[in-house]
Amino acid sequence: MARSRQPTRRGKRVDNNQGDIVDFLRKIPGVAVEVDHDDVLVGYQGRTYWYEIKNPERAVGSNGEVRETRKQDTQKVLDREWSGHRETVWNVDQILYDIGVLK
């Protein structure tokens, strides 16, 4: 029986602001963070939040939106089809408001 060959995954590029965001989130009591899940999973108060982190200098336009040209094809598919929580962010405050730490 022939096995299908899986494509080789290349190392993904991590935006330069991701490390600071993850470090900050990990200091908040009750917040759990897992990386390498395109880009991070954040657990808080029994819920899981999925965030794609973009570098605002490269990916965010003057209108405050992420440029479509800066999204990978797989990210565009997720934007259209994922029914769970998933947001594209570029700073920690966006995450803190989204999970309810900041009001």
Long-range contacts (C-beta under 8 A, 24 or more apart in sequence): 12-38, 14-39, 15-39, 15-53, 15-54, 15-55, 15-58, 15-59, 16-55, 17-53, 17-55, 17-56, 17-90, 17-91, 18-53, 20-92, 21-53, 21-91, 21-92, 21-95, 24-92, 25-92, 25-95, 28-101, 31-99, 31-101, 38-74, 38-75, 38-78, 42-95, 42-99, 44-99, 44-100, 44-101, 45-99, 45-100, 47-85, 47-99, 48-85, 49-85, 49-87, 49-95, 49-98, 49-99, 50-84, 50-85, 50-86, 50-87, 51-86, 51-87, 51-88, 51-89, 51-95, 52-86, 52-87, 52-88, 52-89, 53-88, 53-89, 53-90, 54-88, 54-89, 54-90, 55-90, 56-90, 56-91, 59-90, 60-90, 66-90
